[in-house]
Amino acid sequence: MSNQHGDPGHGDSPAAWTAVVVMLIGIAAGTVFFFLQMPTFVWVCVGVVALGLILGAILAKAGYGVKGPRFTPKSHD
């Protein structure tokens, strides 16, 4: 598939992957702590999700986003 329309991709960059993985870990752990009725750890996990969002933005500004100079897209043959 070629990139005929100038589509930058679907967030397939190190910044996006890092943000999503950190947020998924926070959500999964938060769900477990919610069912174990441990509200302090649920709020810690909310902070982990926010950290993932911030980390993704920092990495994108550092050049690891889809249009960043440090990102080299891989071909999808």
N, C-alpha and C positions, 0 to 999 in steps of 0.2 A: 504494500500500500504506500503510495507516495503522498507527500504533504502538498497537495495542489492548491489548497485554499488558504495557506498561511496559518493553519491551525497550530498553535504552539504546543499542543498535546493536552493530556488530561491530568496535569500536575505530576507527571512521572519524572520527578526530580529528587535529588537528595533532601532538599528542604521539605518537600511535601511528604515524602516517605517518613522522614524523622518525626515530623509533627503528627502524622496519623498514627504511627506506632506508639509514641508516647501517650497520645490521647486515648488510644484503645486500651493500653495497660491501665491508665487511670480509671477509665470507665469500668473495665472488668473487675479491678480490685475494689472499686467503690460499690459495685453491685454486690460483691461477696460480703463486704463489711456492712452494707445495708441490711442484708438478710441475717447477719450475725448480730445485729443491733449494736453496732459500735459507731455511734455518730461522729466521734472525734476523727476516726480514720476515714469516714465518708467525706468529711470536709477536707482532710488532707488530700484525698483523691481528687476532689474538685480543684484544689490547687495544682495537682499534677496535670490535669486537663488544661488548665490555664497556662501552665508552664509549656506544654506542648505547642499551644498556639503561639506563644511568645517566641519559643525556640524556632519554629518554622519561619516566622517573620524575620528573625535575626539572620537565619541561614539564607533566606531569600535576598536580604539586603547585602549579605556578604558575597553574593554572586552564585549561590548554589540553587537558585530558583530556575524555572523553565527558561527564562530569557537572560539568565545571568552569564557572565563571562567565564565562570569556572565550570559550567555545566556543559557536558558534551552528550547530546542525545544519541541513543542507541537505535540502530535500524531495526525495524519490525518486519523482518522477512518471513 
